[in-house]
């Protein structure tokens, strides 16, 4: 017998659950890409993408995933031999640094480890040491999806300003857009990267790039630009299809239109941020309770440094891998694997998992996931403390 028959729940940090309304919006025949409703609809999508990032900056849509959007950002910021300062707080910060290096950028990494956010003072010191001003941009992930750490972007911007350095601030917001408070203009972000498959509640396939006026001016001299990744013709196209480097991602645009309507015009962006914060605190409360009776702990100790979109945790003795397998096979809930916490051949890789609470997710999804996890711990004899479900329910009840 299995209890997994029925609608399965994907609690991984991307791709996330796609709302039925978004799927329905995408389920249509191919539209005319030269005239008609698609063109007007796309202009509205672009306006709402600026609203989602709290910015007046220009935005470009690429057919690609977050890694593609990384390359778009790199191509429009750097010339060969330029330097980048990268704050690494997990596997995805390291990945962006590797992508820049692979494209010919000289990368200086500041590795802050796997359990704490970037230290703005260290960034200011590194910029202060760059007396010849060769560093063209500071790259930082808002939320590193591997570690679930959230970096203080306003503080990083302040550190750049304190150093009196002209470097651009480039931010990976793939895991945070739509889930966490994010204010591109207020926080002085010059380049913002995101994608469709997390807080924007769409299938993977769209990469997004916002450039401030200062970044657009700098991009004109970037010799890493190629015809496809180049930003300017997408932001100010001669023809509609030039905005996409060719054929538009037509069905993704219809899905994104519906998702943005749900996020911005029905729920409201700040309400969505608040929803994610409550669900995150419910997950943390459960893990805190479990940890009082077992080898279980959240990856990020300080609540203020944790993401509201995803939680990374450790269950020792290989408990995380065993629990993931049980939850999927027996109860129809898929939890996220740990990424980048240890070397790939280290048996301790089985000690890490992630629980997503991003995008199209509500209280019953999150509380149900926690209940399934506790059932799995009991079935597998994984030691854990009592009261986790009560603690999570109390967080949700207090927000009602």
HELIX and SHEET records of a PDB file:
HELIX    1   1 UNK A   20  UNK A   26  1                                   7    
HELIX    2   2 UNK A   37  UNK A   52  1                                  16    
HELIX    3   3 UNK A   66  UNK A   77  1                                  12    
HELIX    4   4 UNK A   91  UNK A  102  1                                  12    
HELIX    5   5 UNK A  120  UNK A  128  1                                   9    
HELIX    6   6 UNK A  153  UNK A  162  1                                  10    
HELIX    7   7 UNK A  213  UNK A  219  1                                   7    
HELIX    8   8 UNK A  232  UNK A  235  1                                   4    
HELIX    9   9 UNK A  240  UNK A  244  5                                   5    
HELIX   10  10 UNK A  250  UNK A  260  1                                  11    
HELIX   11  11 UNK A  261  UNK A  267  3                                   7    
HELIX   12  12 UNK A  269  UNK A  291  1                                  23    
HELIX   13  13 UNK A  303  UNK A  305  5                                   3    
HELIX   14  14 UNK A  319  UNK A  331  1                                  13    
HELIX   15  15 UNK A  347  UNK A  351  5                                   5    
HELIX   16  16 UNK A  363  UNK A  379  1                                  17    
HELIX   17  17 UNK A  388  UNK A  399  1                                  12    
SHEET    1   A 5 UNK A   9  UNK A  11  0                                        
SHEET    2   A 5 UNK A 333  UNK A 337  1                                        
SHEET    3   A 5 UNK A 352  UNK A 356 -1                                        
SHEET    4   A 5 UNK A 310  UNK A 315 -1                                        
SHEET    5   A 5 UNK A 296  UNK A 298 -1                                        
SHEET    1   B 7 UNK A  58  UNK A  63  0                                        
SHEET    2   B 7 UNK A 206  UNK A 211 -1                                        
SHEET    3   B 7 UNK A 191  UNK A 195 -1                                        
SHEET    4   B 7 UNK A 168  UNK A 172  1                                        
SHEET    5   B 7 UNK A 135  UNK A 141  1                                        
SHEET    6   B 7 UNK A  83  UNK A  88  1                                        
SHEET    7   B 7 UNK A 106  UNK A 111  1                                        
SHEET    1   C 2 UNK A 143  UNK A 144  0                                        
SHEET    2   C 2 UNK A 149  UNK A 150 -1                                        
END                                                                             
